């Protein structure tokens, strides 16, 4: 049989060959994209890890990070925490979360993070509280999440905590996603375990 007598490839052969080539090309393009060879993504952290918010996340809105506002009321100058310098028991942070707002798990996690940071910033800003802060850091930064059913109860607990000399910070939501602007969402109470328990010991775990 001469070259002229050979049967040309069928349409099916072309389709199969094209599919194989497309699959191989797609694989290598995908690998290159995952290594960042084709585009530069904005790096969000010094170690080059990129933080991506998944579409539909409870705290996402047009790629803008939701800003939470800390309660503007002054809650002491830090000197009150010096009363616990001789107290050697465990220091813990209790996060009291309002359940009546219907926040999703992601929203609650974000609000608790804001409350934790607010308490930490308060301790750092007031040298008199350095003993409490140092002990909390050395002991593993214990955090407990509890639940409460109304803003009135939340404010009452905050007042009780302040009267006992504890660090008590309330987070107010900016109102950009799920709940109304200015809503008090989480109370953070930090101090010696026994003193904190006198304020929050009756609440249920979240």
C-alpha positions as CSV (number, residue, x, y, z in Angstrom):
1,X,0.0,0.0,0.0
2,X,1.4,3.4,-1.0
3,X,1.2,6.6,0.9
4,X,-1.5,7.7,-1.5
5,X,-3.6,4.7,-0.6
6,X,-3.6,5.4,3.2
7,X,-7.0,6.1,4.8
8,X,-7.1,9.7,6.1
9,X,-7.9,10.1,9.9
10,X,-11.6,10.2,10.7
11,X,-13.4,13.0,12.4
12,X,-13.6,10.9,15.6
13,X,-9.8,10.7,15.7
14,X,-9.5,14.5,15.4
15,X,-12.0,15.0,18.2
16,X,-10.2,12.5,20.5
17,X,-6.8,14.0,19.8
18,X,-8.0,17.6,20.3
19,X,-9.6,16.5,23.7
20,X,-6.3,15.0,24.8
21,X,-4.3,18.0,23.8
22,X,-6.8,20.3,25.5
23,X,-6.7,18.3,28.7
24,X,-2.9,18.3,28.8
25,X,-2.8,22.1,28.1
26,X,-5.4,22.8,30.7
27,X,-3.5,20.8,33.3
28,X,-0.3,22.7,32.8
29,X,-2.1,26.1,32.7
30,X,-3.8,25.2,36.0
31,X,-0.5,24.3,37.6
32,X,1.1,27.5,36.3
33,X,-1.9,29.6,37.6
34,X,-1.7,27.9,41.1
35,X,2.0,28.9,41.2
36,X,1.2,32.5,40.3
37,X,3.0,32.3,36.9
38,X,0.3,34.1,35.0
39,X,-1.0,36.8,37.3
40,X,0.1,38.7,40.4
41,X,-2.3,38.7,43.3
42,X,-2.3,41.3,46.0
43,X,-0.4,39.9,48.9
44,X,-2.2,40.5,52.2
45,X,0.5,39.3,54.6
46,X,4.3,39.6,55.0
47,X,4.7,35.9,54.6
48,X,3.1,36.0,51.1
49,X,0.0,34.1,52.1
50,X,-3.0,35.5,50.3
51,X,-6.2,35.8,52.3
52,X,-9.3,35.3,50.1
53,X,-12.9,35.9,51.2
54,X,-15.2,33.3,49.6
55,X,-18.2,34.7,47.7
56,X,-21.2,34.6,49.9
57,X,-19.3,34.9,53.2
58,X,-21.4,36.5,55.9
59,X,-19.0,39.4,56.3
60,X,-18.3,40.2,52.6
61,X,-19.8,43.1,50.9
62,X,-18.4,44.2,47.5
63,X,-14.9,43.2,48.6
64,X,-14.9,45.8,51.3
65,X,-13.9,44.7,54.8
66,X,-16.6,45.3,57.3
67,X,-15.5,47.7,60.0
68,X,-16.7,47.2,63.5
69,X,-16.8,50.1,65.9
70,X,-15.9,49.8,69.5
71,X,-18.2,51.3,72.1
72,X,-17.3,54.9,72.6
73,X,-17.9,55.0,76.3
74,X,-14.8,55.1,78.4
75,X,-14.5,52.1,80.6
76,X,-11.8,52.9,83.0
77,X,-8.2,54.0,82.6
78,X,-6.5,50.7,83.3
79,X,-5.6,51.5,86.9
80,X,-8.5,49.4,88.2
81,X,-6.8,46.2,87.0
82,X,-3.8,47.0,89.3
83,X,-6.0,45.7,92.1
84,X,-5.4,42.2,90.8
85,X,-1.6,42.3,91.0
86,X,-1.6,40.1,94.1
87,X,-4.2,37.7,92.6
88,X,-2.3,34.7,91.2
89,X,-5.2,32.7,89.8
90,X,-5.8,32.0,86.1
91,X,-6.7,35.0,83.9
92,X,-9.4,34.4,81.3
93,X,-11.4,36.3,78.7
94,X,-15.1,35.6,78.5
95,X,-16.9,36.6,75.2
96,X,-20.6,37.1,75.8
97,X,-22.5,36.9,72.5
98,X,-26.1,38.1,71.9
99,X,-28.2,35.3,70.4
100,X,-31.2,37.4,69.7
101,X,-29.6,39.0,66.7
102,X,-29.6,35.9,64.6
103,X,-25.9,36.2,63.7
104,X,-24.4,33.4,61.6
105,X,-21.4,31.5,62.8
106,X,-19.0,33.5,60.6
107,X,-20.5,36.8,61.9
108,X,-20.2,35.6,65.5
109,X,-16.5,34.6,64.9
110,X,-15.8,38.1,63.5
111,X,-17.5,39.9,66.4
112,X,-15.7,37.8,69.0
113,X,-12.4,38.6,67.2
114,X,-13.2,42.3,67.5
115,X,-14.0,41.9,71.2
116,X,-10.7,40.0,71.9
117,X,-8.7,42.6,70.1
118,X,-10.5,45.5,71.9
119,X,-9.6,43.9,75.3
120,X,-6.1,43.3,74.3
121,X,-5.7,46.9,73.0
122,X,-7.1,48.2,76.3
123,X,-4.6,46.3,78.3
124,X,-1.7,47.3,76.1
125,X,-2.7,51.0,76.3
126,X,-2.7,51.1,80.1
127,X,0.6,50.1,81.8
128,X,-1.1,49.5,85.1
129,X,-2.7,46.4,83.7
130,X,0.6,44.9,82.5
131,X,0.6,42.2,85.2
132,X,-2.8,40.9,84.1
133,X,-1.8,41.0,80.4
134,X,1.4,39.2,81.0
135,X,-0.3,36.4,83.0
136,X,-3.0,36.0,80.4
137,X,-0.4,35.7,77.6
138,X,1.8,33.2,79.6
139,X,-1.2,31.0,80.5
140,X,-2.4,30.5,76.9
141,X,-5.0,33.4,76.6
142,X,-8.0,31.4,77.7
143,X,-11.2,32.4,76.0
144,X,-14.7,31.2,76.7
145,X,-17.8,32.0,74.6
146,X,-21.1,32.4,76.4
147,X,-24.6,33.4,75.3
148,X,-27.1,36.1,76.3
149,X,-30.5,37.0,74.9
150,X,-30.8,40.8,74.9
151,X,-28.9,44.1,74.8
152,X,-30.2,45.1,78.2
153,X,-28.6,42.0,79.8
154,X,-25.4,42.7,77.9
155,X,-25.2,46.2,79.2
156,X,-26.0,45.1,82.8
157,X,-23.1,42.6,82.7
158,X,-20.8,45.3,81.4
159,X,-21.7,47.6,84.3
160,X,-21.2,44.8,86.8
161,X,-17.8,43.9,85.3
162,X,-16.6,47.5,85.4
163,X,-17.7,47.9,89.0
164,X,-15.5,45.0,89.9
165,X,-12.5,46.5,88.2
166,X,-12.5,44.1,85.2
167,X,-11.6,45.0,81.6
168,X,-15.0,45.1,79.9
169,X,-15.4,46.1,76.2
170,X,-18.5,46.1,74.1
171,X,-18.5,45.8,70.3
172,X,-20.9,47.8,68.2
173,X,-21.6,46.6,64.6
174,X,-21.2,49.0,61.7
175,X,-24.4,47.7,60.1
176,X,-23.0,46.8,56.7
177,X,-24.1,43.2,56.5
178,X,-26.6,41.4,58.6
179,X,-27.7,43.5,61.5
180,X,-28.6,47.1,62.3
181,X,-25.9,49.7,62.7
182,X,-24.9,50.4,66.3
183,X,-26.1,47.0,67.5
184,X,-24.1,45.8,70.5
185,X,-23.1,42.3,69.6
186,X,-20.4,41.0,72.0
187,X,-19.1,41.9,75.4
188,X,-15.5,40.9,76.3
189,X,-14.7,40.5,80.0
190,X,-11.1,39.9,81.0
191,X,-9.6,39.3,84.4
192,X,-9.0,36.7,87.2
193,X,-11.2,33.7,86.7
194,X,-13.0,33.9,90.0
195,X,-13.9,37.6,89.6
196,X,-15.0,37.1,86.0
197,X,-17.2,34.2,87.0
198,X,-19.1,36.3,89.5
199,X,-20.3,38.3,86.5
200,X,-20.7,35.6,83.8
201,X,-20.7,32.3,85.7
202,X,-24.5,31.9,85.4
203,X,-24.5,32.1,81.5
204,X,-24.6,29.0,79.2
205,X,-21.9,28.1,76.7
206,X,-22.5,29.3,73.2
